[in-house]
Amino acid sequence: MKNYFYFITLIAVLGCSENIKKETDEPSIMALADSYYNRLLKTFPEAAYYLDIELLEHNGITSNELASISKWEQYQDSLYGELSKLDPVQITEQADKITYWLVKEDLEANIGLRICKRNLWDVDHLAGWPSRWTRLAAFQPVGTTELRNQAFERWNKLPAFVATEISNLKQGIAEGYTMPKEIVDLVIEQLQVLQDYPIVDSPFMSPAQRDEDPIFKEDWEGLVKQIMLPSLASYQDFLVKEYKPVARAEIALSSLPNGGDCYRAYIKSQTTTNKTADELFQWGQKIVAKNKADVSKLGFEVYKTNDFAEIIQLVLNDPSNTFSSSEEILAFNSKLLLKAKNESEKWFAVLPSSEVTIKPYEEHESGVGSYETATGNKPAYYRINLKNITQQKRSDNEILTFHEAYPGHHLQLGIAKDLKGLHPVSKWIEFGSYVEGWARYSEQLAEEMGLYETKFAQIRRRAYMPRGFVYDPGLHTKNWTKEQVINYIMESGMSADMALTLYQRSIVWPAQLTSYDAGGEEIKALRKLAEEKLGAQFNIKDFHTKILENGSIPLSALRLTIEDWIAESGK
């Protein structure tokens, strides 16, 4: 998965916006995109670090005040009203088309998500404010008197931010919006880990560790002790004493006010399609059944049995599919990464200019594998987990490497970063169905490229995919229990811990796990269409170039792009 710290859609936003100034009756898409980009930069200043955008000042924060959110929504409504005046048929330049697709889809998704009132129940162990502020410390520029002053100015705002967050959650309680108790427990635990660090090792000490001024180092340590850690403690105290006792026991979004409409909005936002939860559920069951049949065939080649459950257990218990140390995990992933990069030259006309480096998770972090884009002088990172050695499998690490690095996230996002001529708003807007869809497609492509070293990964890849289509809507719309979800995931060979992690992710990020296969299946369908229509003229490098040349776009726009390319190539 592409790490959602890279740029998550922040629900709480800065409120200093007014309606768009209407200079003409028919605004241009570029003028509207300019307005949106500038307002986004002003509204989400911290996101600029993840997106490699230079800031003039480094003292701003994203506001979580409800009045600010209301003003931001008014601005978005005004922008969407102006955008609706445009006739997309009259937009002929490709860069303009892309900009229109991006702004329209992003606005519609965010307007649709308002019904969820997520800012009133945003207790999140994956990308909540504790995680965002922790990572912000690593980005905070220092080294000059002015930058040091700006750092102090920003971080002194944390107590007020936390107080507002607590106020929002209290309003959520009053209106019937809370996060489930088990997620609250995870955030409480996360907060404790951050407080338990020795002060010299605290991730909040990053600015002091990167600055040579001894007075600043001393003053920053005081700030951590007197401002940052007490803020964490006050939030944790609220969660323990006031929030958890009244947090919901029910997991499904349907247990919230307007929960059904909220889940539909999440599906739209995550997949960029109008598919219903039931359509995804049925589609997923159909593909899972086919994949299980394929696993039976592969399993017979290796173990001389076609029983799905037996094959999965044989793969999991095979000694040659295990690791003996964290060093072995690191070496194995490093070898796969180099192999995949070299082989990609045969399948792609262009490779990203940026490098990707393996970076294991730190103690306070959690995850199975993720990707962080390159920013400034920092390379892109493929994050791996060196913990839980006995539970990790070579097969899973193979799939992760090809999903997160080459030919997956790093290749696609690295190429997108290198693209020229796109409106800057393209740095802000991306779609999970495209980004995760490409990575899912890459898992299959890696097999065609001959990257998998054993049948284990080929079996494991098919055994799981696309179960997110099934258990995510099952959880939120079909009354699936926690046990049902976890058992359904574990049937594919996932460990109990991993199944629990995915289950919890579906709670915190509804429908996000449907984005992978919504995009992956569409890219596979478009490739099949191109192969059938173009026949001997089909060229895999050309196809990949067309898929990747516009960056992240909605699936409907991607289909239009490929259909136009097929028509033009077939002449």
Backbone torsions as a table, in degrees:
resi	resn	phi	psi	omega
1	MET	NA	145.1	174.4
2	LYS	-75.2	126.9	-173.8
3	ASN	-60.4	124.9	-175.9
4	TYR	-77.6	3.1	166.6
5	PHE	-78.3	-21.4	-180.0
6	TYR	-54.7	-43.5	170.4
7	PHE	-176.2	94.8	178.2
8	ILE	-89.0	154.3	175.8
9	THR	-75.4	105.2	-177.9
10	LEU	-80.2	127.4	-179.2
11	ILE	-79.8	-41.3	179.3
12	ALA	-82.4	130.9	-171.0
13	VAL	-139.6	165.0	-176.9
14	LEU	-77.8	136.1	-175.2
15	GLY	-108.9	79.4	177.5
16	CYS	-138.2	39.1	-174.4
17	SER	-115.1	151.6	176.7
18	GLU	-126.1	174.4	179.9
19	ASN	-64.5	154.4	-178.4
20	ILE	-67.0	135.9	175.6
21	LYS	-73.1	123.4	-176.3
22	LYS	-95.7	98.2	-177.4
23	GLU	-83.6	-26.3	178.4
24	THR	-138.9	163.2	177.5
25	ASP	-73.0	-24.7	-178.5
26	GLU	-125.0	86.7	-178.3
27	PRO	-67.4	151.5	176.5
28	SER	-85.1	154.6	179.5
29	ILE	-62.7	-35.0	-179.1
30	MET	-68.5	-37.2	178.2
31	ALA	-66.1	-41.4	178.6
32	LEU	-66.7	-39.8	178.3
33	ALA	-66.5	-36.9	175.3
34	ASP	-58.4	-45.9	-179.6
35	SER	-61.6	-45.1	-177.9
36	TYR	-65.0	-45.4	-179.6
37	TYR	-60.6	-48.0	-178.5
38	ASN	-63.9	-38.4	-179.9
39	ARG	-71.5	-37.2	176.0
40	LEU	-61.9	-42.8	-179.8
41	LEU	-63.2	-37.6	178.9
42	LYS	-74.9	-32.5	-174.9
43	THR	-81.9	-39.6	-176.7
44	PHE	-118.9	64.0	-172.8
45	PRO	-59.3	-35.6	-178.0
46	GLU	-65.9	-29.9	-177.6
47	ALA	-63.4	-22.5	-179.3
48	ALA	-58.4	-33.6	-179.5
49	TYR	-64.5	-41.7	-179.0
50	TYR	-70.6	-27.1	-175.7
51	LEU	-97.3	4.1	177.7
52	ASP	60.8	43.2	177.1
53	ILE	-108.9	131.5	-178.3
54	GLU	-74.4	137.7	176.2
55	LEU	-112.0	146.8	176.6
56	LEU	-81.5	-29.9	179.3
57	GLU	-132.1	154.7	-174.9
58	HIS	-130.4	40.7	-179.6
59	ASN	-119.9	2.9	-176.6
60	GLY	-88.6	156.6	173.6
61	ILE	-136.1	159.0	173.3
62	THR	-76.7	120.6	-178.5
63	SER	-75.0	144.8	175.5
64	ASN	-113.4	18.2	178.8
65	GLU	-75.5	136.2	-175.9
66	LEU	-63.1	-34.4	177.3
67	ALA	-64.6	-36.3	177.7
68	SER	-66.2	-40.6	178.8
69	ILE	-62.8	-40.2	178.9
70	SER	-61.9	-42.8	178.8
71	LYS	-65.1	-38.2	177.8
72	TRP	-63.9	-40.0	178.8
73	GLU	-65.3	-37.0	176.2
74	GLN	-62.5	-41.4	177.7
75	TYR	-62.6	-45.8	179.9
76	GLN	-61.1	-40.5	178.0
77	ASP	-61.9	-42.3	179.3
78	SER	-64.1	-42.8	179.0
79	LEU	-63.9	-42.7	-179.3
80	TYR	-65.7	-35.2	176.3
81	GLY	-61.5	-42.6	177.9
82	GLU	-67.8	-40.0	179.5
83	LEU	-62.7	-34.9	-178.2
84	SER	-66.8	-16.8	177.6
85	LYS	-75.3	-17.6	-176.9
86	LEU	-79.3	143.7	173.7
87	ASP	-98.7	108.8	-176.4
88	PRO	-59.7	-25.1	179.1
89	VAL	-64.5	-29.9	-178.4
90	GLN	-82.7	-5.1	178.3
91	ILE	-91.5	106.9	-171.0
92	THR	-106.7	-29.4	-180.0
93	GLU	-71.4	136.3	-176.2
94	GLN	-60.1	-43.0	179.5
95	ALA	-61.5	-37.5	178.1
96	ASP	-68.4	-39.6	177.9
97	LYS	-60.2	-46.6	-179.4
98	ILE	-60.0	-44.8	-179.5
99	THR	-61.3	-43.0	178.6
100	TYR	-61.4	-47.3	179.9
101	TRP	-58.2	-44.2	-176.7
102	LEU	-63.8	-52.8	-175.0
103	VAL	-65.1	-43.6	-178.8
104	LYS	-62.2	-49.9	-177.5
105	GLU	-64.7	-40.8	-178.9
106	ASP	-65.5	-44.1	179.5
107	LEU	-65.0	-45.3	-179.0
108	GLU	-62.8	-39.8	179.6
109	ALA	-65.1	-45.7	-176.8
110	ASN	-71.1	-35.8	175.4
111	ILE	-65.2	-40.7	179.0
112	GLY	-63.7	-34.7	-176.2
113	LEU	-75.2	-9.9	-179.3
114	ARG	-59.1	-29.9	-177.1
115	ILE	-63.2	-19.6	-178.6
116	CYS	-78.4	-21.3	-177.9
117	LYS	49.0	46.6	-173.5
118	ARG	-62.0	-29.3	179.6
119	ASN	-62.9	-14.7	179.1
120	LEU	-92.5	-6.3	179.0
121	TRP	-144.7	36.5	-174.1
122	ASP	-87.5	65.6	172.8
123	VAL	-101.6	110.1	-163.0
124	ASP	-141.9	117.4	179.8
125	HIS	-81.4	-14.7	-177.8
126	LEU	-91.7	-44.5	-176.5
127	ALA	-145.6	31.2	176.1
128	GLY	-75.8	-179.0	-173.8
129	TRP	-61.6	-34.3	177.7
130	PRO	-59.9	-40.1	178.1
131	SER	-68.6	-42.1	-178.1
132	ARG	-64.9	-44.5	-179.0
133	TRP	-70.4	-31.6	176.7
134	THR	-62.8	-45.7	179.5
135	ARG	-71.7	-30.1	178.2
136	LEU	-61.3	-33.5	178.9
137	ALA	-59.3	-35.7	-179.5
138	ALA	-72.3	-23.1	-179.8
139	PHE	-90.8	-23.9	-171.2
140	GLN	-54.4	115.8	-179.1
141	PRO	-69.9	141.4	176.5
142	VAL	-141.4	-173.8	175.9
143	GLY	113.5	-16.3	175.9
144	THR	-132.1	163.8	179.3
145	THR	-59.7	-43.9	-179.0
146	GLU	-63.6	-43.9	-179.5
147	LEU	-67.1	-36.9	177.4
148	ARG	-63.8	-42.9	178.6
149	ASN	-62.1	-40.9	179.5
150	GLN	-66.4	-35.8	177.8
151	ALA	-62.9	-45.9	178.6
152	PHE	-63.3	-40.2	-179.5
153	GLU	-62.0	-43.3	-179.7
154	ARG	-65.9	-50.0	-171.3
155	TRP	-75.6	-18.5	172.9
156	ASN	-72.9	-9.9	177.0
157	LYS	-83.2	-9.4	-174.7
158	LEU	-60.7	-44.0	179.9
159	PRO	-58.2	-42.0	178.8
160	ALA	-66.4	-38.1	177.7
161	PHE	-60.4	-46.0	-178.8
162	VAL	-66.1	-40.2	178.4
163	ALA	-60.8	-40.7	177.5
164	THR	-66.5	-40.2	178.6
165	GLU	-59.8	-43.7	178.5
166	ILE	-63.8	-40.5	177.9
167	SER	-61.7	-42.2	178.8
168	ASN	-62.1	-43.0	-179.6
169	LEU	-65.6	-35.2	176.8
170	LYS	-64.9	-39.0	176.9
171	GLN	-66.7	-37.9	176.4
172	GLY	-59.2	-42.7	177.4
173	ILE	-58.2	-45.3	-178.1
174	ALA	-63.1	-32.3	-176.9
175	GLU	-95.8	-0.7	177.5
176	GLY	92.9	18.6	179.7
177	TYR	-113.1	113.7	174.2
178	THR	-142.6	159.5	173.7
179	MET	-86.2	146.3	179.0
180	PRO	-57.2	150.2	-174.6
181	LYS	-56.7	-40.1	-174.6
182	GLU	-68.5	-27.1	174.3
183	ILE	-74.7	-37.2	176.0
184	VAL	-58.4	-41.7	178.3
185	ASP	-59.9	-39.8	-179.7
186	LEU	-65.4	-39.2	179.0
187	VAL	-68.9	-39.6	176.6
188	ILE	-59.2	-43.7	178.7
189	GLU	-64.7	-43.0	179.3
190	GLN	-60.2	-44.0	178.9
191	LEU	-62.2	-37.3	179.4
192	GLN	-66.8	-41.1	177.8
193	VAL	-58.8	-44.7	-179.5
194	LEU	-64.0	-34.6	179.6
195	GLN	-78.5	-23.5	-175.3
196	ASP	-82.9	-10.9	178.3
197	TYR	-60.0	139.6	165.5
198	PRO	-57.8	142.1	-171.6
199	ILE	-54.9	-35.4	-178.1
200	VAL	-68.9	-23.6	-178.3
201	ASP	-100.3	-3.1	-177.4
202	SER	-61.1	134.4	177.4
203	PRO	-61.2	-21.4	177.6
204	PHE	-72.4	-11.7	178.5
205	MET	-85.4	1.7	-177.3
206	SER	-52.4	-46.3	179.7
207	PRO	-58.4	-40.8	179.3
208	ALA	-67.5	-36.5	179.9
209	GLN	-68.3	-21.7	-178.4
210	ARG	-101.0	5.3	-177.9
211	ASP	-119.9	143.0	-175.5
212	GLU	-91.0	-11.3	-175.3
213	ASP	-75.2	118.0	-176.3
214	PRO	-66.2	-33.0	178.7
215	ILE	-67.8	-42.9	177.2
216	PHE	-60.6	-42.7	179.6
217	LYS	-57.7	-44.0	-179.3
218	GLU	-67.7	-44.0	-179.7
219	ASP	-66.1	-37.9	-179.8
220	TRP	-67.4	-38.7	176.4
221	GLU	-60.8	-38.9	176.2
222	GLY	-63.7	-38.6	177.9
223	LEU	-63.3	-43.0	178.9
224	VAL	-60.0	-44.9	-177.1
225	LYS	-71.0	-38.4	-171.6
226	GLN	-96.3	-21.3	-176.3
227	ILE	-117.3	-55.5	-171.5
228	MET	-70.7	-55.1	-177.2
229	LEU	-64.4	-40.9	174.6
230	PRO	-61.7	-32.1	177.1
231	SER	-65.5	-42.8	176.2
232	LEU	-61.6	-43.0	-177.6
233	ALA	-65.2	-39.9	-179.5
234	SER	-67.0	-38.7	177.7
235	TYR	-66.4	-44.7	178.8
236	GLN	-61.0	-42.3	-179.9
237	ASP	-61.6	-40.5	177.4
238	PHE	-64.3	-44.3	-179.4
239	LEU	-61.7	-42.4	-177.0
240	VAL	-69.3	-48.2	-170.1
241	LYS	-87.5	-34.4	-173.1
242	GLU	-113.8	-39.2	-171.0
243	TYR	-83.8	-51.6	-175.6
244	LYS	-57.5	-40.9	-179.3
245	PRO	-59.2	-25.8	-178.2
246	VAL	-111.6	0.2	178.3
247	ALA	-64.3	152.6	-173.6
248	ARG	-71.7	144.4	173.2
249	ALA	-85.2	-29.3	178.7
250	GLU	-71.2	145.2	-175.8
251	ILE	-98.4	-40.9	-171.6
252	ALA	-63.1	146.0	174.0
253	LEU	-60.9	-25.6	-179.7
254	SER	-62.5	-15.1	178.7
255	SER	-81.8	-8.7	177.9
256	LEU	-92.6	158.0	172.4
257	PRO	-56.3	132.6	-179.1
258	ASN	57.0	31.3	-175.4
259	GLY	-61.9	-36.8	178.9
260	GLY	-64.1	-44.7	177.8
261	ASP	-65.7	-35.0	178.3
262	CYS	-63.2	-45.3	-179.3
263	TYR	-65.3	-37.6	176.2
264	ARG	-61.2	-39.1	178.3
265	ALA	-65.8	-38.2	177.6
266	TYR	-65.8	-40.5	177.6
267	ILE	-60.4	-46.3	179.4
268	LYS	-60.2	-44.9	-178.8
269	SER	-64.6	-42.1	-173.9
270	GLN	-81.7	-34.1	-174.8
271	THR	-102.7	-14.1	-172.3
272	THR	54.0	31.3	175.3
273	THR	-126.6	171.3	176.5
274	ASN	-103.9	20.7	-179.7
275	LYS	-67.6	147.0	178.7
276	THR	-88.4	166.5	176.9
277	ALA	-59.7	-40.0	-178.8
278	ASP	-67.8	-37.6	177.8
279	GLU	-63.2	-43.2	177.6
280	LEU	-63.6	-43.2	-179.6
281	PHE	-59.0	-48.5	-179.0
282	GLN	-68.5	-41.3	178.6
283	TRP	-60.8	-45.5	-179.9
284	GLY	-62.3	-43.1	179.7
285	GLN	-61.1	-37.8	-179.8
286	LYS	-65.3	-44.7	-178.9
287	ILE	-70.3	-39.0	178.4
288	VAL	-59.6	-41.6	179.3
289	ALA	-62.2	-42.6	178.3
290	LYS	-64.8	-42.8	-178.4
291	ASN	-65.8	-35.6	178.0
292	LYS	-64.6	-36.0	176.6
293	ALA	-66.0	-39.1	177.8
294	ASP	-66.1	-38.0	177.1
295	VAL	-61.8	-39.2	179.1
296	SER	-61.2	-39.4	178.8
297	LYS	-67.9	-46.7	179.6
298	LEU	-63.7	-41.0	-179.3
299	GLY	-63.1	-34.5	178.8
300	PHE	-65.8	-35.2	178.3
301	GLU	-63.2	-35.0	-174.7
302	VAL	-93.0	-44.1	-170.7
303	TYR	-118.2	-0.1	179.2
304	LYS	61.6	34.3	172.1
305	THR	-141.7	145.1	178.5
306	ASN	-112.1	14.5	177.4
307	ASP	-79.4	118.1	-173.6
308	PHE	-56.7	-51.7	-176.9
309	ALA	-61.9	-40.6	179.9
310	GLU	-66.4	-40.4	178.8
311	ILE	-60.9	-44.8	-179.5
312	ILE	-60.4	-44.5	-179.9
313	GLN	-66.6	-36.6	178.0
314	LEU	-64.9	-40.6	177.6
315	VAL	-64.2	-45.0	-177.7
316	LEU	-66.2	-33.4	-175.8
317	ASN	-95.4	-2.4	-179.7
318	ASP	-67.3	121.1	-178.3
319	PRO	-58.6	-29.1	-178.9
320	SER	-77.1	-0.6	179.2
321	ASN	-107.6	18.6	-175.8
322	THR	-121.6	170.3	175.9
323	PHE	-117.1	156.6	178.1
324	SER	-110.4	-13.3	-178.0
325	SER	-160.1	162.8	176.0
326	SER	-66.1	-32.2	177.8
327	GLU	-63.1	-37.0	179.1
328	GLU	-68.6	-37.9	177.6
329	ILE	-62.0	-45.5	-179.6
330	LEU	-63.6	-44.7	-179.5
331	ALA	-64.6	-40.3	-179.5
332	PHE	-63.5	-46.7	179.0
333	ASN	-65.6	-36.6	179.4
334	SER	-64.2	-41.8	178.8
335	LYS	-65.0	-43.6	179.6
336	LEU	-63.5	-40.8	-179.2
337	LEU	-60.8	-46.8	179.8
338	LEU	-64.4	-42.3	179.0
339	LYS	-61.3	-44.5	-177.8
340	ALA	-67.0	-40.0	179.1
341	LYS	-62.6	-45.8	-178.9
342	ASN	-64.1	-40.6	-177.8
343	GLU	-72.0	-25.9	-177.9
344	SER	-63.3	-23.9	179.5
345	GLU	-61.2	-24.4	-178.7
346	LYS	-84.0	-13.0	-172.7
347	TRP	-117.1	-9.7	-176.7
348	PHE	-134.0	137.2	179.2
349	ALA	-73.2	-26.9	-177.8
350	VAL	-135.1	140.1	173.7
351	LEU	-117.6	156.8	-178.9
352	PRO	-65.2	149.0	179.2
353	SER	-78.5	-24.5	-178.2
354	SER	-82.6	152.4	177.6
355	GLU	-93.8	159.1	174.8
356	VAL	-121.5	133.8	-177.0
357	THR	-121.5	139.6	177.2
358	ILE	-74.8	132.1	179.0
359	LYS	-137.1	111.0	179.5
360	PRO	-65.9	154.4	176.1
361	TYR	-65.3	147.0	175.2
362	GLU	-87.1	174.2	-170.8
363	GLU	-60.3	-39.1	-176.5
364	HIS	-83.2	-3.5	-178.3
365	GLU	-99.1	158.4	176.5
366	SER	-136.8	155.3	178.5
367	GLY	155.7	164.8	177.6
368	VAL	-99.2	-42.2	178.2
369	GLY	-176.8	143.0	-178.1
370	SER	-158.8	174.4	-177.2
371	TYR	-130.2	137.8	175.8
372	GLU	-124.2	127.9	-176.9
373	THR	-69.1	157.9	177.5
374	ALA	-71.0	139.6	176.0
375	THR	-138.8	133.4	179.0
376	GLY	56.6	-126.5	178.2
377	ASN	-90.2	-0.6	-179.1
378	LYS	-83.9	131.3	177.0
379	PRO	-72.0	169.3	171.8
380	ALA	-71.1	149.4	-178.8
381	TYR	-118.1	133.2	165.9
382	TYR	-100.1	109.4	-176.1
383	ARG	-86.8	131.9	178.4
384	ILE	-128.8	161.6	-179.1
385	ASN	-105.0	119.1	178.2
386	LEU	-98.8	7.4	178.0
387	LYS	-92.0	177.9	176.1
388	ASN	48.3	51.5	-172.2
389	ILE	-58.6	-44.1	-175.3
390	THR	-69.3	-19.5	-178.7
391	GLN	-91.6	-14.2	-177.4
392	GLN	-83.2	147.2	-178.6
393	LYS	-121.3	146.1	176.3
394	ARG	-59.5	-40.4	-178.3
395	SER	-58.8	-43.2	-178.7
396	ASP	-68.3	-37.4	178.4
397	ASN	-68.1	-32.7	174.8
398	GLU	-61.8	-51.4	-178.5
399	ILE	-59.7	-43.0	-179.4
400	LEU	-62.8	-43.0	-179.0
401	THR	-60.1	-44.0	-177.7
402	PHE	-75.5	-26.4	176.5
403	HIS	-75.8	-46.2	-172.7
404	GLU	-85.8	-32.8	-173.1
405	ALA	-111.2	-99.0	176.5
406	TYR	-110.6	135.5	-1.5
407	PRO	-92.3	25.8	-173.6
408	GLY	-90.0	-121.1	-170.3
409	HIS	-57.4	-46.7	-175.1
410	HIS	-63.6	-41.4	179.5
411	LEU	-62.6	-49.6	-177.6
412	GLN	-67.1	-49.8	-176.7
413	LEU	-72.5	-31.8	175.8
414	GLY	-65.9	-41.9	176.5
415	ILE	-65.0	-42.7	179.0
416	ALA	-59.9	-38.5	179.4
417	LYS	-65.0	-29.7	-178.6
418	ASP	-85.2	-11.3	-175.7
419	LEU	-62.8	141.2	178.3
420	LYS	-113.0	151.0	172.9
421	GLY	91.4	-5.2	177.8
422	LEU	-86.2	151.4	178.0
423	HIS	-64.0	143.1	-179.8
424	PRO	-55.3	-23.5	180.0
425	VAL	-61.9	-19.7	178.4
426	SER	-65.6	-20.3	176.2
427	LYS	-70.7	-27.2	-175.3
428	TRP	-89.6	-31.6	-170.3
429	ILE	-107.8	123.3	171.2
430	GLU	-145.7	159.9	-171.8
431	PHE	-121.5	129.7	-177.9
432	GLY	-58.8	-35.8	-178.6
433	SER	-64.8	-29.4	176.6
434	TYR	-83.0	-52.3	-175.0
435	VAL	-65.2	-52.3	179.3
436	GLU	-74.0	-29.2	176.2
437	GLY	-62.9	-42.6	177.1
438	TRP	-62.5	-43.5	-179.1
439	ALA	-63.6	-38.1	177.0
440	ARG	-66.4	-43.9	175.8
441	TYR	-58.3	-37.1	-178.1
442	SER	-64.5	-29.8	177.3
443	GLU	-61.4	-40.9	176.8
444	GLN	-73.7	-41.9	-179.9
445	LEU	-59.2	-38.8	179.9
446	ALA	-58.2	-31.5	177.3
447	GLU	-68.5	-43.6	176.4
448	GLU	-62.6	-33.2	-178.8
449	MET	-77.9	-6.4	179.4
450	GLY	75.5	27.8	-175.9
451	LEU	-83.8	-30.8	-179.3
452	TYR	-69.5	135.0	-175.4
453	GLU	-92.3	-17.8	180.0
454	THR	-139.2	170.1	174.2
455	LYS	-74.6	-17.8	-176.9
456	PHE	-54.3	-51.3	-176.5
457	ALA	-66.5	-35.9	179.1
458	GLN	-64.8	-37.6	177.2
459	ILE	-69.9	-47.2	-176.8
460	ARG	-64.5	-37.2	179.5
461	ARG	-61.0	-45.8	-179.3
462	ARG	-72.7	-33.1	-175.5
463	ALA	-64.3	-34.8	-177.8
464	TYR	-90.3	-45.4	-172.5
465	MET	-66.9	137.9	-8.1
466	PRO	-109.2	64.6	-172.8
467	ARG	-64.1	-22.2	175.4
468	GLY	-60.7	-29.4	174.6
469	PHE	-59.9	-27.6	-172.5
470	VAL	-98.0	-54.5	-171.3
471	TYR	-77.9	-23.7	178.2
472	ASP	-68.5	-53.9	174.1
473	PRO	-67.3	-27.7	176.2
474	GLY	-61.3	-41.9	-179.7
475	LEU	-67.3	-44.8	-170.5
476	HIS	-90.9	-18.0	-175.4
477	THR	-130.2	-12.4	-173.4
478	LYS	-123.9	19.6	174.2
479	ASN	61.0	28.8	174.5
480	TRP	-65.8	139.1	178.1
481	THR	-86.3	168.3	176.0
482	LYS	-56.8	-43.0	-179.4
483	GLU	-64.0	-40.1	178.3
484	GLN	-60.8	-46.4	-179.0
485	VAL	-62.2	-50.0	-176.7
486	ILE	-64.7	-41.3	178.3
487	ASN	-64.9	-38.8	179.7
488	TYR	-65.2	-39.4	178.2
489	ILE	-70.2	-43.7	-178.0
490	MET	-67.1	-24.8	176.4
491	GLU	-57.3	-29.3	-178.8
492	SER	-80.2	-5.7	-179.6
493	GLY	106.9	-2.4	176.7
494	MET	-65.6	145.6	176.7
495	SER	-69.5	163.9	177.6
496	ALA	-61.7	-38.0	179.4
497	ASP	-65.6	-42.3	-179.9
498	MET	-68.7	-39.6	178.0
499	ALA	-61.5	-41.3	178.2
500	LEU	-64.1	-41.0	178.5
501	THR	-61.2	-44.2	-179.9
502	LEU	-68.0	-39.6	176.1
503	TYR	-59.0	-46.5	-179.9
504	GLN	-66.3	-33.3	178.2
505	ARG	-66.7	-36.9	177.5
506	SER	-64.3	-29.9	178.1
507	ILE	-71.3	-47.5	-173.9
508	VAL	-77.0	-39.6	-179.5
509	TRP	-118.9	75.8	-178.1
510	PRO	-55.7	136.4	176.1
511	ALA	70.8	-5.3	-178.9
512	GLN	-60.9	-36.3	-178.4
513	LEU	-75.2	-6.8	172.9
514	THR	-86.8	-16.1	-176.5
515	SER	-67.7	-33.6	-176.9
516	TYR	-56.3	-55.6	-173.8
517	ASP	-83.1	-23.0	172.6
518	ALA	-59.3	-45.1	178.9
519	GLY	-77.5	-41.8	-178.9
520	GLY	-61.6	-43.9	179.3
521	GLU	-66.3	-35.2	179.0
522	GLU	-68.6	-41.8	178.5
523	ILE	-64.6	-40.8	176.8
524	LYS	-63.7	-39.9	179.1
525	ALA	-65.8	-39.4	178.9
526	LEU	-67.5	-36.8	177.0
527	ARG	-65.8	-43.1	177.8
528	LYS	-61.0	-41.6	177.7
529	LEU	-60.8	-44.7	-179.0
530	ALA	-65.5	-41.1	179.7
531	GLU	-64.2	-40.5	-179.3
532	GLU	-69.7	-42.5	-176.7
533	LYS	-74.6	-37.9	-173.9
534	LEU	-93.6	-20.5	177.8
535	GLY	56.2	-125.1	-177.7
536	ALA	-66.1	-18.0	179.0
537	GLN	-78.7	-12.5	-177.7
538	PHE	-66.2	133.0	178.1
539	ASN	-130.9	123.2	-173.5
540	ILE	-64.0	-36.2	178.2
541	LYS	-64.3	-41.7	179.4
542	ASP	-64.9	-41.0	178.9
543	PHE	-61.2	-47.8	180.0
544	HIS	-62.6	-36.6	177.6
545	THR	-61.5	-43.3	-179.0
546	LYS	-67.8	-35.7	178.5
547	ILE	-66.6	-36.2	-170.4
548	LEU	-98.8	-13.4	-167.1
549	GLU	-74.3	-13.9	-178.9
550	ASN	-107.4	3.6	-175.9
551	GLY	73.6	-161.8	-177.2
552	SER	-75.4	118.6	178.6
553	ILE	-133.7	160.1	177.8
554	PRO	-60.6	155.1	-177.9
555	LEU	-62.3	-34.6	178.0
556	SER	-63.3	-39.7	178.3
557	ALA	-70.0	-35.9	178.5
558	LEU	-63.8	-40.7	178.5
559	ARG	-64.8	-43.2	177.1
560	LEU	-58.4	-42.5	-179.2
561	THR	-61.9	-45.7	-177.9
562	ILE	-71.3	-38.8	178.2
563	GLU	-63.6	-39.8	176.8
564	ASP	-64.9	-41.0	179.4
565	TRP	-64.6	-41.8	178.6
566	ILE	-61.7	-45.7	-179.9
567	ALA	-61.3	-42.1	-179.3
568	GLU	-70.2	-39.6	-178.2
569	SER	-71.6	-27.1	-177.1
570	GLY	-83.3	-4.1	-178.3
571	LYS	-71.4	NA	NA
